[in-house]
Amino acid sequence: MRRTVKSAPQSIWYALVYLFLLLCMYLMLMSSLTYMYICDQGKIYR
């Protein structure tokens, strides 16, 4: 199999999708932790 120019953008797209999934997981984790923290500190906001 010869390496052509088309293989480079494909790997770049795979890397972008992988980073996007990691970012989504990180945002979900941070949002859930923030929600739990706000629920624990809910007396302050009342």
N, C-alpha and C positions, 0 to 999 in steps of 0.2 A: 504494500500500500504506500503510495507516494503522498507526501504531505503537501497539500495544496493551500492556496490562500483562503479557501472556504473553511478550513478547519480552525483557523484562528478566531474568526468572529463567533463560531459555534461555541468554542471554549469560553469566550468572553461572555456570551449569553448565559452559559451554564453557571459561570461565576457570579454574574449579576443576579440570577434567580436564587442561587444559594445564599448570597448576602441578603437578598430581599426577605427570604424565609427566616433567616437568623434575626433580621431586624424586626419582623413581625412577632416572632417568639419573644424577643427582648421587650418590645413594647407591651405585649400582653402580660408578661411577667411584671413589668414595672407598674402597669395600670392596676393589676390585681393587688400588688403589694401596697400601692398608694390608697386603693379603695379600703383595704383592710386597716391601714393606718388611720384613715379618716374615720372609719367606723369605731375604732378604738378611742380616738380622740374626739368623738362626736360631741362630748359634753362642752368642749370649748366653743364649737360653732353654734351652739344653741343659745 
